[in-house]
């Protein structure tokens, strides 16, 4: 029978526990009290050359953005006209500038890194087709600051679930029952005022009588048209 080892004897208890764990094949360490003669191991850190790291990051960023700009200008299927068209800088903030660009360059013109302006009626069926699944442009709908309404739902499945309860109000039968109201407003046609009166009557159940105003609600027309540049 072996003699028990005292705490103060030549073999430290911590060393013995570590030895037993190694015999079991375990590599994890055990927290043991340090004796007065033991010292913590010295940890050395490698020298990090900060100027070279900053230079490498700056060079990589320049190469990346230069390659991206070259791709958008010369290799993309819908290239832009200049550098401003490839960035978010407000070079094409007005509809007049966009229309001029479509006349000078192409019916399909790039106005930002992720936006194309299509001025070709033959593309209408392709852009506004009813079949297929597609998500909305989140950057445009985030401008409303109201993510809960169905019209601002970016995800296709989420929009479909929120839109389903409203389908009854926009069914063919319901639209046909409002035909007299629509024709009565169309007889006083001012296209922007007419559109607002029909939309508010359908959606809000209230007619704001833009067609009955002397200026056909021109102030609201200016507000809606100016919001396109925001």
Long-range contacts (C-beta under 8 A, 24 or more apart in sequence): 72-110, 72-113, 76-110, 78-108, 78-109, 78-110, 78-116, 79-110, 80-109, 80-110, 81-105, 81-109, 81-110, 85-109, 85-110, 85-111, 85-112, 86-110, 86-113, 87-112, 87-113, 88-112, 88-113, 93-229, 94-229, 95-225, 95-228, 95-229, 114-139, 143-230, 169-202, 170-202, 178-202, 185-211, 188-212, 190-216, 192-216, 192-217, 192-221, 192-224, 193-217, 193-221, 196-220
